Amino acid sequence: MGLLIGVVSQKGGVGKSTIARAIATTYAAADWNVKVADLDINQSTSFTWLQRRLAREITPVVAVETFGTVAQALRIADAYDLMVLDGAPHASKATAEIGRRADLIVLPTGLSLDDLEPQVILANSLVSDHGVPAERLAFALSKTGDSPRELDEAREYLAATPYFVLGSQIPEKTAFRRAHDNGLSVVESPYKGPRDQADRLIQSIIDRLEAITS
């Protein structure tokens, strides 16, 4: 089986699919055979993003498929170098299954306590209730604003937990919304500054995955 990265959340709107797409396009650009398993059957936003991407003939090619269960996705995982499990925007049995099976679990969060607290609760549950090793969990700051103090406070909050916090962050930018509208990921944005910041976060994910699987 190839590598598995899960991107999960306790609530919607924290940048989960943004990060899943960026991971997939980064690895695909390095000639990996990648599939995004979109597990949000009610919205399937990653699948509709793929349709926009295909309509514009954007490369590299990234396969996206909607699955009703994690087990369905895992049945074909062997066919890919990397499968990114884009979880539903709420905690469920599927979230726990992703936690148990993925090599790395990324938990995106905004900077407010409304985002941070539910994600830490989810991380704690994965570890204490489902036996997921804490070192396989990594927090990613996403949809951040322009306040350095707020960013520092969020990192301090997460530093008090036993979980790894990824370097850099993905800010809230019009450029990123427009990229998604055009079938691009945030690491493919035509604007260098925001793109470089997103690149640094995804590189941190790559580095963390290599560190815990080597």
Secondary structure, 3 states (H helix, E strand, C coil): CCEEEEECCCCCCCCHHHHHHHHHHHHHHCCCCEEEEECCCCCCHHHHHHHHHHHCCCCCCCEEEECCCHHHHHCCHHHCCEEEEECCCCCCHHHHHHHHHCCEEEEEECCCHHHHHHHHHHHHHHHHHHCCCHHHEEEEEEEECCCHHHHHHHHHHHHCCCCEECCCCEECCHHHHHHHHCCCCHHHCCCHHHHHHHHHHHHHHHHHHHHHHC
